């Protein structure tokens, strides 16, 4: 649609008040028509409007996707028995050989003829790798200390340490015959305990 310039309006208006009013009304009508024909208002018509069908939808029943109950029972695979046997081997140590009584003194790391205090009962011996341990009972810590102070040198062992509290506990370190070891005793009378540890050199 052709544009109307101010010069053209002045020519039409010419002079006089009445014709000016008519021309002003005509110009206003033309402006409204122009706005409808091709103004900036057309730009809004070109923007795509979202379709209702393209919006995401939620399931009609959300409860079908949720768990309906909490487990009420515990697993049935829980062990009910505690092992009562000691393993016969340990990681990094190897096989553990055990013996009771006089056989406890026959461990691979215990030199033959190792002295035992009179009245002591040898209980258990265990050997693993280069270590052996023998336990005894029936002799007080003071009697154990007195006995081994004489018996070890006589059997070819050197005493390397000798500490203790009279009537309570004692500890002697020794070496000889290819082993090093410690004798520990505690208690008095029949309630005592003695442990002799050997380590092969």
N, C-alpha and C positions, 0 to 999 in steps of 0.2 A: 504494500500500500504506500503511495507517495507521501513524503513528509511535507508539511506546510511550514514555510519559513516566516519569520517576523516581518520581513519586507512585504511578503504577499498579504499578510494580515493587515498591514498598514494601508496598502492600496485598496483593499476591500472596505476597510473601515472608513477611510477618507476623513470626513468631518462629521460632526453631529453626534449627539449623545445617544439617540435611539439606535442608529445603526451600530454603534460601538457595543452596546449591550447584546445585540443579536450576534455580532461577530464573536464576542467573548464566550457566549453560550455554545456557539458552533465549535470554537476551538476546544472547549472543555469536552464536548461530545466526541470530537475527533481524538483527543488524548485518551479517552476511555476506550475507544474502538482500537486504537493503536496498541494499547496495553494488552488487549485481548488477542490481537493478531500475531504479534511476534516479539514481545518484550522479554524481560528477564524472567517473567513468570513461567515461560515455557520450559526453562531449565529444570524446574522441580518435577515436571511431568516425565522427564527422562530417567529419574532415579528408580531403579528396580525396587519393588516392594516385596518384603519377605512373604513367602507362602506359608500358610498355617500347616500344610502337610509336610514341610521340610523340618519342622521342629522336632527334637528328640522326645520320645515318649517313654514313660516309666511302665514297668509291668503292672498289670491291674491288681495282682495279689502279691505283695512283697513277702508275706509270711511263708510262701512256698519255697523261697530261696534260703531261709534261715533254719538252723537246727531246731528241732522241736523238743529235745530232751537232753539232760545231763547224764553222763554215765554213772551208774549206781553201784558197780562192782569193781573191785581191785583186780589186777592181773593175777591169774592163778599160777604163774610160773615162779613165784617167790620161793627161794629155798626154805625148807622148814627144819633142816637138820644142820647143826654146826659140826664141821669136821673135828674128829677127836684124835686123829693120828698126826704125828709130826712128819713133815716131808723128809724123804731120805736124801734129797739133794737141794742145794741152794744155788741161786744164780751167782756166778763168779767164784764159787767155792768148789762146786762139784759134789760128788757123792759123800754123804755123811754116814760113817759106820759107827754103830753104837754097840756097846757090850756092857755086861754087868758082872759084878764080883771080880774074881781074879783075872778074868779075861779082859777087863777094862785096862789092865796094865800092859796089854799086848798090842796097843795101837801102833801104827807104822811110824809115828814120831816120838814114841816113848822108848828110851834106851832100855835094853834088858837089865833086869835086876835093880830097877829104881827102888830106893828104900821106902818102906812104909812104916809109920810109927806103930809101936806095939799097942794093941787094943783098938786100933782103927779098923773100921770096916769099909772096904772099897765098895762103892755103890755103882756108879755109872761112868763109862768112858765114851767119849765121842771123838771121832777123827774126821777131819775134812781138809783136804789139800795138805798144807804143811803145818797145820795146827792140830793139836790133840788136847783134850781136857779130861781130867779124872776128878771125881768127887769122892770124898770120904766123910765118915762121921764117927763119933764115939770118943774123940780126944779133944781136950780143951785147947784154946788158942795158945796158952802159955806152954802146954806140953808139946804142941806141934813145933813151936819156935825153939824150944830147948833141944828137941830131938834132931831137927834138921840142921841146927848149928854144928852138930858133931857128925851126923850121918852124911851130909852132902860132901864135905871135904874127904871123908873116908872112902866115898864111892867115886871120887875123881871129879867132883864139881867144885867150882869156885863160887863163893857167895858174893854177889855184886851189890846187894842192898839188904838192909835189915832194919825194919821200923816196926813199931807197934805200941800199943797201950796195954800194960799188964792187966790181965783179967778181962779184957774186952776184945782185942783184935791184934793180929800180927801179919806181917807181909815180908817175905824173903825173896829176893831175886837171885837167880843162879845161871851158870852156863858151864858147859862141858859135855863131853861125849856126843858132840855134833848137834847140841840143842841149846837154846836159851829158854828160860822159864821163870815163872813166878808161883810162889806158894802163898795162898791167902787163907787165913783161918779166923773165925769169929765165934763168939759164944763161950760157954763153959759147960763142963760136964757132958751129959748126953744130949744137950740141946745145941751142940756146936755144929759147925759145918766147915769143911776144908775143900778147897779147890786148887788143883795143881794144873797149870797151863804150860804146855810145851810147844815150842816152835822150832822146826828143823832149820838149821843154818845152811 
